Amino acid sequence: TMLTAISMSAIATNGVVPAGGSYYMISRSLGPEFGGAVGLCFYLGTTFAGAMYILGTIEILLAYIFPAMAIFKAEDASGEAAAMLNNMRVYGTCVLTCMATVVFVGVKYVNKFALVFLGCVILSILAIYAGVIKSAFDPPSFPICLLGNRTLSRHGFDLCTKMVVEGNETVGSKLWELFCTSRFLNATCDEYFTMNNVTEIEGIPGAASGLIQGWLWGSSSLSFSQQLCGPRCRSSDTAVCPGLGLPGHATGMWWSAAVGCWEVSMPSCIMAGSNRSGDLRDAQKSIPTGTILAIATTSAVYISSVVLFGACIEGVVLRDKFGEAVNGNLVVGTLAWPSPWVIVIGSFFSTCGAGLQSLTGAPRLLQAISRNGIIPDSPLLSSHCQVFGHGKANGEPTWALLLTACICEIGILIASLDEVAPILSMFFLMCYMFVNLACAVQTLLRTPNWRPRFRYYHWTLSFLGMSLCLALMFICSWYYALVAMLIAGLIYKYIEYRGAEKEWGDGIRGLSLSAARYALLRLEEGPPHTKNWRPQLLVLVRGDQEQNVVHPQLLSFTSQLKAGKGLTIVASVLEGTFLDNHPQAQRAEESIRRLMEAEKVKGFCQVVISSNLRDGMSHLIQSSGLGGLQHNTVLVGWPRSWRQKEDHQTWRNFIELVRETTAGHLALLVAKNVAMFPGNQERFSEGHIDVWWIVHDGGMLMLLPFLLRHHKVWRKCKMRIFTVAQMDDNSIQMKKDLTTFLYHLRITAEVEVVEMHESDISAYTYEKTLVMEQRSQILKQMHLTKNEREREIQSITDESRGSIRRKNPANTRLRLNVPEEQVGDGEEKPEEEVQLIHDKNATTFSSSSQSPGDEVETAPEKVHLTWTKEKSVAEKNKSKSPVSPEGIKDFFNMKPYGPAYCHPCPPMPHVPGHPCLPHQHQLSPCSKDGSECSKLAPVEGLDMEFLEVLTEHLDRVLLVRGGGREVITIYS
């Protein structure tokens, strides 16, 4: 208790301590979760302890002061316990009502009653010391009967002797009859009774008897367990059994009884002052001084009483648990001077005062918990918990007192709290343990705010006190300790689950900060090992005018990848200046945070304000993360409206993003058609996750579907791996090798090898690519007004349709799509984008629906890698010359250079009929580093067109480009 008082003094002097006492100290030091859990348990313990004190008051009243006041009386000995419990229920309710009324009137009157009770307790203690002094020269008469070295119960006999003389005949006494078959001397008797003599000694020989020397320096021939065990009695009635007061199983109960009695009596001493911290004038001064002096005084009284009792009273009397050897008389009352009634009255008022203190402190503790609002809102508790934080105008906790009285009444109606008392002791010990832990954590963290005025503390003392409390919990009763910890743990998890809204800068968060700092410093030692690689995501989202995320499905997909257990940073860019747009950035960050909470994305959010979108994304890619905790993968949505933007800034920003991730050796995930991605509430009962593995990327394409299938949305989908082989490749061996590779990766998937030839590029894809290139040239070289463009559209459309019909008149037709714009009078807009797209209502070209002969007829000629530097220069010079409408029509007659400027790539086959098809494909269909494409590409934006054609008719597509550092190892 002194160690706990030292820790509590240090915390109490580290700032102002309002109402709440120990709860306030723990919650501000260890956080609202620990404060709420320990505070509620301590509140329940204090409330039920008040019920125990009241029951003790009634027991003293009916057993020693006024036995005639008993309402219920037993007809025989077996009904005495039940009658006493009924009397305690009735009188306990009356006493509880009186005490609650006094507390309701005000704490001022509680203090006045406390002075009276304290005076009676001090008089009783002085009476004990006076009795010890008197026993040195005039010991009281207090005979006890011994058989050998064991005490005998006084029930059933009056004379402490084996034989008595009646007339001229010696016969056995009443004690003889209890151990022998008859009163005659030739009767068969108990062996222990026959072997030992019966003696009568004084139970209180006095301070001058020399007992203290025998205890300190003497030796006993019997062990402690032998002194506790009494003889076996033939009778089953313990009331007439001449055995020892302590039964045979008392050895196992000694620690539990001692610790239980000590713990139930000590809270009024240690925490009485701190529980009423809101009523103290200067809590920082009163709590340390009052608590330490109180513990020092009580400890001195307890220790001196133990020594003096051992010096004045025989050991067999002190070990008599039920007082059978002294016929139920009060041993300390007999020792005290001038009368045993002083001890009885002092005990009565001591229990009254302790009960009154419990009813005073517990409501204030509950009021502090309710006012702080650490128990989050819930449909059942929100309105009920708030009412206990209110009271009278002067701050008295009226409603909390009412609840405390009701809970206390439950304990009184139970009456026998022997089974509940150990749990209450665990609650008190748990409170002391966390007070010590709070002081130790604050001291070790050395936070700048930790500046207690109380200087006589050390973290080793706090840890020692915490260890002793924990050890006493399990020594007293390990299963009750586990039950108490389980109750506190459930309260802690409930507060944590509902989300405690309070942030007090507690030590646990400081401890987390120190642990995070240590971990980040260790991550700086080197790059992560291959086995520890996992996707660390930087998710780039876009906000609307209200700063809400445009595509929340992107965060849903992010949460579905959470099986990787990696870092997640959700970031956004606001265009403008920091001075003007800081409030908008805060709103955007709060909107992202709410969406992350709704989608259960565990990570961080970041909003950057930049003069333009490109620079903002570049800053995020370069600077997001901290130390070794950096992102290695960027997740972004496909720019859907890049064709409709006349300034081409959308797709240029996207291409710059691809280049920057490549320069930073980061993996890139592009979610196409992100609006069709499933939310976290959807479930796929069947389907496939198809992986098109065209370029070996270290296994990242294998890892992403594996992580997805850990989520409940994709759990029932199967995984298929498609790889492309040329006609001269060994497809069977490729499939076998890929199956073996998947086996070593511990990934279950179907393997398919698709054999394709360079001439497998369909006529439809060929024409689509041609139209894309022509449109790009038109947009770069036409400088027409709106009226001029409208005059030329029809001729261009007729020419393009006629060209395509000549190649494939049955299955293909083109539609010219010109976006409409609102134009003011006399205003000329920049060049309009002319789109030649495939009619959605037309029959899709499919190789499976045509005969081999048709394929030969409609397939284009083989494309060769004929693009050279000279052609690139000639094309640039040609583009500088003026272009006439007739020249524009000639674009449709040129050969397509798009598929030729890098290696030919076949179109991705469409696999219909599956609800979950996030087809995954490398972002660059060219060489792995993309250097050849970047050098040879003459027209910017063609990669966007190629990917549009490549993924046409696919609902959900995830384009993956590795950063070159992702290695999924096959080793454990």
N, C-alpha and C positions, 0 to 999 in steps of 0.2 A: 504493500500500500504506500509506503514512503517513496519507492521508486516511481510509482504512478503519480503521486502528488508532485514530485519534482518535475516530471514531464509535463503535467498539467499546468504547473506554475509557469514554465517556460512558454507554453502556448498562450496562456491567459495574459501574459505581459507583452505579447507581440501584437499589440493593437487593442482596440476597443472590443470588449466582449459584451454584446447585448444579451437579450433573453435567449435561452437555449442551453447554456452551460456546456457540458461535455459534447452534446450534439453539435453545437456551433463550432467548437474547436475541431472536431473530427471532420465535419463537412468542409470547413474552410481549408483544412490541411490536406485531406485525402480525396476531396471531391464530393459532389452531391450524392453519388451512388453509395459510397461507403457511409457518408453521413446519414442518409435516409435509412439504410439497412440497419446500421448499429443504433441510430437514434430511435427507431421504432421498436427494436428489440429491447433497448434499455427502458423505453417508456412502458412496455408491457411488463418487464421485470419489476420496475418501480411500482406499478399499479398493483400487481399481485402481491408484491412484498407488503404494501399497505394493508391488503386483506389479511395477510399472515400476522401482521402486528395487531390488528384488531382482534383476530381470533385468539392470539396469545393473551390479550387483555381480558377477554371474556373467560378464558381458562383460569387465569389467576383469580379472577373475581369469584368464580363458582367453586373452585377447588380449595382456595385458601382463605378468602375474605368472607364471603357470604354464601356458604353452601346451601343455605335454606332458600335462596332465591331461584333455585332450579325449578323450571316449569314442568319439564318432563323428568320423571323419576322412574328408575328401573325396578322391576319386581324381583329380579334375581341378578346375579353377578354377570351373566352373559349379556344382559341388556344395558349395562352401564355405559358402554361405549356409544351405542346408538342414541341413548338418552342425552348424553353429553353433546353429541353432534347436533341434535335438534335444538338444544338450549343455545349452543353457539350460533346457530343460524338466526334464531329470533333476536337474541341480545346483540349479536354482531350487526344485524341490520339497523337496530336502534342506535348503536354507537356510531356506525357509518353515517347515518343521517345527521347526527349531532356534529360530527367532525366536518362533514361537507358544508353544513350551515356556517360553521365558524370560518372555514376557508372562503366561502362565498361572501361573507361580510367584509373580509379584507385581510390582507397579510399583516396589517398592524395588530390585529387581535390574535393572530397566530403567534406572532412574536411575544405577546404578553403571556399567552398560555405556555409558550416554550420556556420562558423564564421560570415559571412555577414548576414545570416538569423538571427542568435542569436543577433547580434547588433540591427537589426531592431525591434525584439521582445522586447528587453530590453528598447529601446527608447519609444515604445508604452506603456509599463507598467509604465515607469516614467512619461509619459504624463498623464496617469490616476491619479497618485498621485498628480501631479501638478494641474490638474483640480479640484481635491477635495479641495486642499488648496485654490485655487482661488475662489471656490464657497462659501467659508466661508465669504468673504467680497464683492464679485461681482458675484452673481449667474447668470448663463446664462438664456436667455429668451427661455422658453420651455412650452408654454401654452397647457393645455388639457381641454377638455369639459366634465363636469360631469352632469348626470341626477340623482339627488339624490346623491347616493354614488357610482354610476357606470359610467364607462367611456363610451363615445360615439365615434363611428367610424367617422372619418373626411370625409368620402366619402358621397357626396350628399348635403353638406351644408358648408357654409363658416363662418357664424356668430354664436357664441355660445349663442343664445338667442331664446326665444319662439316667441316674437313679435318684429316687426320693424315699424318705422314710415315712411310712404311714403307720402310726401306732408303733408296734415293735417289729414291723416287717419292712424289709427293703424291697421295693418294686421298681419297675421301670417308669420313667417319667413320660410325659406326653411326647417329648422328643424321641424317647425310646420307641414308642408305638409307631412313629413315622418311619423308622428304619428297620423295625423287627416285626415278627409275626404276631407277637402278643406282649403283654406287660411283664410276663415272667422272665426271670433272668436266664432260664434255659432255652429261651426262644431263639429261632434262627434269625440272625441279623445281617445287614449289609456288610460286606467285607471291609469297605473303607471306614464304615462306622465303628467296626470292631477294632480296626488297627490304629485308630487315632483317638485322641482325647478331646473332650469338649471343654473349652475355656471361654471366659467372658473377660473382655478387655475394654478399655476406654477408647472409643473411636476418635476422640479429640483430646489427646494427652497434653497439648499445649506447646508453645514455642520453646519452652525450656526442656522438653523431653529428649532432645538429641536426635529427632527423626531426620533432620536435614543432614547431619553428618553421616547417618546410615545411607541416605540416598546418594550423597556425593562421593563418599570414599568407602562405603561398605560394599559387601557382595552378598548376593542372594543365591541360595542353593537351588532355586527353581527358576526356570526360564519364564519369559514373559507369557508365552502361550499356555504354559502349565498353570500360571496364576489365573488366567482367564477362564479355564475350563473347569466346570464344577462336576460333582459326582452324578451318576445316573440315578434317577429316581424311579421307583416302581410305579408311582402314580402318574397319570397323564395330566393331572390338573396342576398347572404351574403355580397356582395360588397357594397350594399346600405343599409344593415340592420344596424340600429344604436345600435346594441347590443354590448356586451363586446367582447373584443378580444378572450377570452377563451370561447369555447362552453360548453354546459352542460355536455359532457362526459369527460371534461379535468381532472376531479378529478381522474378517473381511469387510465389516461395516465401519471399522474405526475411522479410516481415512475419510470415507464418504460423509459420515456423520460430523466429523470435526470440521471439514472444509465447508459442508453445507451450513452448519450453524454459524461459522465464522463469516461466510459470504453474505448470508441473509441479514446479519447484524451490522456489517460494515458499510453498506452503501449510505446509510444515514450519516455516517461520519465522513466519508471521502467526498461524496458528490452532493451532499446537502447544500453546501454553500454555492457550488457551481451551478446547480439546478435553478437557483434563485438569483442568477447573475443579473437579470434585468431589474431586480429590486434593490441592488446594491448601489451605494453612492459612488464608489470607486472600485469597480470589480477588479481592475488590474492590481490594486493594492490589497484588497480584502481577501481575494481567493487564495493567493500564495500564502499569506500570513496566517489566515484562519485555518486553512486546510492542513498545513504542516504542523501548526501548534496543536490542532485537534488530534491528528494522528500521533504526534509525539506524546500527548497526554494520555490518550486511550491505550497506546502501546505500553507506556510506563505502568498504567493501572493493571493491564492484563498480565504483563510479565511479573510484576510484583505480587499480584494475587496468586499466580501459579506457584511462585517460590514460597510465599507465606502459607498457602494451603498445604504444600508438601511438608513444611516445617511443623505444622500444627495438627494435621489430620493423618490418620493411618492410611496407608496405600490401599488396603483392601476396601476401605470405605470409599475412597475416591474412584475406585474401579467398579463400584456397584452402580451399574447403569440405570436400573429401575428403582433403586432405593429400597429394595426388599429387606436388606439387612438392618435398616434403621426404621422399619415399619412406616415408610413414606414420610418421615420427618425431614425438614429442611436442614441440611448440614451447615450451609453458610449462615442460615438464620440462627442456628444454635450457637455458632461461633461468634456472631456479631454481638455488639453491645450498644445499647442497653437491652434491646428486645428484638426477637425475630420479626416483629411487625414492621420494623424499620426497613428490613430487606424486602418484605412483601409489598409494602407501599411503594418503595423505590422501584421495584420491578414492574408494578402496575403502571406507574406514571412514565416509566421509561418506554414501555411498549405503546402507551398512548401518544407520547411525544414522537416516537418514530413513525407511527401511523399518520399523525398529523403532518409531519414533514413530507411523507410520501404523497399525501393528497395535495400538498402545496406545490411540490416540485414537478410531479407528473403532468398536470394540466399545462403548466408553462412550457414544458418540453414539447407537448403536442401542439400547442399554439405556435411555437417557433417553427416547427416543421411545416405546419399548414401555411403560415405567413410566407415562408420562403418559397413555397410552391415547388418543392423538389419532386413531389409525386405528380407526374404529368397528367394532363386531362384525359379522361376516359369516360365512356357513357355512364358508368356506375359511380365513379369516385370524384368526378370533377366538381360537381356542386356540393357534395357532402363533405369533401375535405376542406373546401374553402370556408365553410361556416365555422369550423373550429378555430380559425385564426382570428375571429372577432370576439368581442366581449363587451364589458362595461366601458364607460367613457374614460375611466382611469386606467384602463389596460388589463383589468382582471379577466382571466380566461373563463368566462361563464359557460360557454358551450363545451369547451374542453373539459371543464370540471364536471359537467353533467355526464359526458361520456366516460370519464375516469371513474366516477362514482358507480356507473352501471357496470363497467368491467370489474370493479372491485366487489360489487355485489355478487357477481357471478362466482368469484373466488370464495366469498363468504357462504354462499349457498352450497358450494362443493364441500365446505367445512374441513374435510381432511385433505390437506394440500401436500401430503407426503410424497405423492408421485409427481406433483408439479414443481415442488421446491427445487429439485436438482436442475431443472431447465432454467428456472429463474437465476440460480447461481451461475449457470453458464452464460446467461445474458449479461450479468454484471462483470464476470471475468472477461467476456468478449469486449465489453466497453473499455475496461482498463487496458486490455491488450492493444486496442486500436489507438487509444490515447498515447501509449508509449510508442507505437509505430509511427504515429503522426509526428511526434517530436523527433524521432530518429531520422525520418525521411527529410524533414525540413533541415535538420542539422547537416546531413550528408550532402544534400543538394547545394547548400551554401547560396541560396537565392538572395538577391539584394534586399528583398523585403523581410528577410528573417533577421530581426534585430530585437530580441526579447530583452526586457530590463532585468529579468531574473537571470543571473549569471552562473548559478551553481548547478549546472546541468552538463551532461555529456552524452553523446550518442550511445556509448557503451552501456551506460546506466539504463537508457531507454530500451535497448535491445535485451538487456538482462531482465528488466521488468516484463517485457513482452514474452520472453521465453518462459519465465516463471508462471505467468498467467496461462499460457498455452499448456504447460506441463500440469498445472493444477486442474485444468479442465479435464484432461484425460486420466489423471490419477483419481480424481473424484468419481467420474463415471464416463467411460469412453463413448458409450452409445448415446448418452444424453448430450455429450459434447458434439457428436456428429449431427444429432437432431437440431441442436441450436445453430450449428453452422449451416445446415441445410435450410433452415428458416431464413437466416440472414442472407444466404445466397439467392434464394428465390426472390426476396425483396430487392436485392441488388440487381438481379437480371430483369425484374419487372421495370424498375426505374430506368435501367439502361435501354431496354427494348422500347419503352414508350417514348424515350428521348427526354432526358432531363434538360430543361430549358435554362438552367442556371450555369453560369460560368464565373467562378470565383478565383481563378488563378491558383488552383490547388496544387499540392505537391505531386500528385500522381501525374498530372500533365507536365509538370516540370521534370519528373522522372522519365516520362516518355520522351521529352525533348532531349534529355541527356543521353538516353539510349539511342535515339535516332541520330544524334550527332556522332556518337561512338560508331554506330553501324555505317554511317556515311563516310567517316574517315577510314574505316577498314575497306570499304568498297573502292576507295581511291588507290589501293595498293596495286591493282592490276585489273585487266579485263576479266569478265566472267568466264568461267570454264564452259566448255561445250555442253556438258551435262546440265549446267544451270541456265542455259539460254532459254528465254521465254519472250513472247511478244510484249514489249513495253510500248503501249499505244499512245500516240498523240493524235487525238481526234479533232479534226478541224470542222467546225459547224458554222452555219450562216444564220444570222438573225434577221427578222423582218423589221418593219417600222416600229413595232411595239416591243422590240428586243426579245422576242420569243424565237425559239429555235424552229427553223423552217421544216427540217426533216427529223422529227424525234425518233424515227425508225433507225437512224444511224446510231443513237445511243442504245436502242434495244439490241441491235446487232453487237454493239460493244459489250453489253452485259452478257450476251450469249457466249462471248469469248472469255469470260472471267475464269474459266477452268485453268487458264494459264497462270493465274495468281501473280500477274505482273503489274507494273505501274500503268495507270490510266490518267491521262491529262486531257481534259476537254477544253478546247481553246476556240476563241473567236476573235475576229478583227473588226474594229469600228474605224471608219474613215473620218478624219478630222484632226483636231488638235486636242491635246490633253486638257488644257484649261477650259475649253468649251464643252467637251463631251465626257468629262469625268462622271457626272451623275448618270448619264446613259450607260456608261461602262459598268457602274455599280448595279444598275437595274438588269443589265444583260447577264452579269455574273450571278445575281440572285436567281434569275430565270433559269440559267443553266444548272445551278445548284438544286433548284426544286425539281427540274426534270431528271437530274441524276438520281435524286432520292426516289422519285417515282419509278424510274426504271431500274433501281437497285444497282447503280453503277458506283462501285467503291473507287474513288479517286479524287482528283483535284480539278478545279476549273480555273481558267485564266483568260482574261479579256485584255487585248492589247489595242491601244489607240494609235493609229498610224495615218500618215498623210495619204497613203494609197494602199489598196488591198495587197498588192504584190509585196511591198516592203514589210507589211505586217506579218504575212505568212512566212516570209524569209526570217524575220526576227524570231517568230515562234519556233521554227524548225531549228534555228541555231541555239537559242537560249533557254528553251524549256527544260525543266528538270533541275537537279541540284547535285553537283559532285558526280559520284559514280552512279547515282540514280537518274539515268538519262533514258530518254525514249530511243528505241531502235526501229520503230515501225510507225508510219504515218497512215492514218485512215481518213479518207476523204470521199465525198460523194461525187459522182460523175456530173459535170455541168450539162444539164439537160437542154438549156436554152441557148447553147453557144452558137447555134446556127442563126438565131433570130437577132443576135447582137450585131449592129452595124459597125461598131467600133472594134469588134473582134477582141475586146479586152478580156472577155471571159475565157476563151480557149487559150489566149496567150498567157493568162495567169496560170491556167492549169498546166501548160507545157513548162512554164518556168518552175512550177512546183515539182514537176517530174525531174527536171534537170537538177534542182537543188537537193532533192532527196538522193539522187544518184551521186552528186558531188559529196554529200555527207555520208555515203555508204549506209543509207537507211532503206529499209524495206518499205514498199508502198502498196497499200490496199485501196482499190478504187471500187466502191459499191455502185454499180449501175442499176438504174431503176430502183433506187433505194426506197421509193414510196411503196413498192410491192413487197418489201422484206417483211417477214412476220414479226408481230409484237410478242412480248413476253407472255401474253395471255393465250396466244394461239398454240395449237398442238397439231403436228403432222402425224397421222396414223400410219402413213406409208409414203414411199417415195425414195428418191436417190439424191445423194450429193455427188455430182460428177466432177472429177478432177481431170482437166486436160493438161497432162504433164509433157510439155513440148521441150523445155530446156531444163536441165538439171540445176536446181537452185539450192542444193544442200538439204532438201527435205522439208522446206517450209510449207510447200503445197500439201504435203502429207499431214503436217501438224495441225493446220487450221481446221480441216474437217474433223480431225480427232477431237479438238477442243470443242467444236460445235456440237458434236454428238454427246458430249457430257451434259449439255443443257437439255431441259425437259422439252423444249420446242422441237429439237432435231433428234431426240433420242431414238425414235423408231425409224429414222431414215437410214438407208444403207449407203455405203460408200463404194463408188466405182472409180477406177483409175483408167484413163484413156491415154495412150501414148501413140505417136505417129511414126510409122515406118515407111521407108521407101520400098520400091518393088524389089530391089536387089538386096534388101536386108533379110536376115534370118528371123522372121516374126516369131517362130516357135521358141527360139532361144531367148529372144527379147522378153517374151512373156514369162518364161521360166526364171530369168534373172530378176525381173521386176517382182515376181511373186516371192522369190527368196529374199529380196531386199525388204519387202514389206514384212516378211516373217521376222527378220532380225530387228526391224523397227517396232515390233509388237503391235502392229496395226492390222486390223482385219478389213479387207476390201476385195472387191472383184477387180480383176485385171483384164483389160481389153486392149489389143494391139490393132490399130486402124492402119491398113495399108493404103497409101495414096501415091499417085503419080503426079508429076509436075503439071500434066495436062488435065488434072482433075478439077482445075478451076472452072467452074461452070460458066456458061455463057451469060447467065444472069449476073453473076458476080463480076464478070468481065465488063459487061455493059454498065453496071453500077459504078465500078471503079472509073470507067471512062467518063461518065457523067460527073462524078465528083471532081475529077481533074479539070474538066471543061468549066465547071462552075467556078472553081478557084481562079482559073485564068480570067474568066469574065469579070469576077468581082475585083480583080486587081487592075484590069486594063480598061474597063468601061468607065467613062466619066460622063454619064448622061443625066439629064434632068428627068423629072418624073414623066413629063409628057413625051419626051423622046423615048424613054424606056418603054412606055405603053405601046408606042407605035411599032417597036421592034419585037415585043414579046411574042406576038402571034406568028411572025415569020420564023423566029427561032424555035417556037414550039412545033410548028408544022414540019420544019426540017428535021428536028430531033425525032419526032414520032415516025416520020417516014423512014429515017435511017434504021430505027429499031425494028419497025415492022418488016423491013426487008430482011433483017437477020433472023427474026423469030416472030412471024406474023400471028401465030396461033396463041401463044402463051404469054406474051409480054407486051405491055403498053406503058407509056410514061405520061405523067401528069405534071404540068407546070404549076407551081405553087408560088404565088407572089403575095407576101404579107401586105395587108392594107395598113395604111397609116393615116392619121388625122393631120391634115395639112392646112395651114392658114391661107388666106387669100394672097396670091402673089408670091407665096413662099416656096422655094425650091429646096427639096431635101437632098441629102447625099444619095449616093447610088443605092438602089434596092438590091436585096439578095434574091437571086433567081434560083429556085430549087427545082431540080428534076428528080422526082422520086418515083418509086414504083407504086402503082395503084394498089391500095390495100385490098380492094375487092377482086383483084385479078388473081388468077390461079398461080400459086407459088411454084417457082421452078424447082423440081426435085428430080434427082437422077433416078430415084426408085420408080417414078411414074412413067419413065420413058424407056423405050427399047434401046438396046445397044446401038442400033443404027441411028436413032435420033441423037444419041449422045455424040456420035461421030460427026453428025451434020451440024449440030449447034455449038459444039465445043470450039473455042478459039484456037488459033494456032499457038504453038509453043512460044513462050516468051523467053527471050535471051537477055542476059545481063549486058545490054548494049549501051547503057548510059555512061558517058565519059565526061571528062572535065571540059573538053572542047564543046560538046553539045550544051553543057551548062552555061558556058560563056556566050554561045550563040543564042541561046534561049533568052538570056538576060538582055542582050543587045536588041533582040527582036521585041522584047516587052517594052523597050523605051520608045519605040516608034508609035505614031498615032494608029489607032485601031478604028477601023470603019465597021459598020454593021455587017457588011459582006465578009470582012475579015473574021468577025466573030462567028459567023456561020461555019467558017472553015475549021473552027476548033473541033467540030464534031467529026471531021474526017481524019484527025491525027491519031497516031498510035499512042496508046496509054504508056506513060513512063512510070506511073506509080508502082505497079508490081515489079518493075524492072530495076528500080534504083536500089533495091536490096534483095535479099534472097526471097524467092517466091514462097508464099505462105498459103496453105489451103484454107478455105472457109471452115469455121467450126460447125460441124453437123448439128442440126436441130434435133433434139430428142424430146418429142412431145409426150404428154400423158402423165407427167410426174409433177405433183404439187410443189415439191421442194427441190429446185434445181439451181443452187447457187454455182453455176458453172465457173470454174476458176481457170484462169489462163494468164500466161505471162503478158505483162503490159507491152513489152517490146517484142514483136514477132521476128525481130532480126537477131543479130549476134548478141551475145550475152551482155557486153558492155555498151552496146548501142552506138559505138563510135563510128561505124561505117555508115549507118543511117544518118547520123547528124552531119556527116561531111558531105553526103551525096544528095540529101533532100533539097530540091530546088524551090519547093513551095511549102511555106509554113502551114501547118494545120492539116496536112494530109493524113498524119497519123490518126487524128480524130475521126476523119472520114473512114479510114480503114477499120478502125475499131467499131464504128457504128455498123458497118457492113458485116464485120466478123461476128458481132453479137446480136444481129437482127433476129427478131421473133423469140428471143429468150427473155423470160420474165425477170429472173433474178440472176445477176452475174456479179462475181467478185473477181476483178482483175488484180493479179498479184505480180509485183516485180520485186525480186530479192535485192538486198543491198550488198550481197557478196560475203557477208559475215555470218549468215545463218547456217549452222551446221547441226543437224539432228543426229546424234551419235547412236550407234547400235549397241554400245557398251553400257553396262550398268553403272 
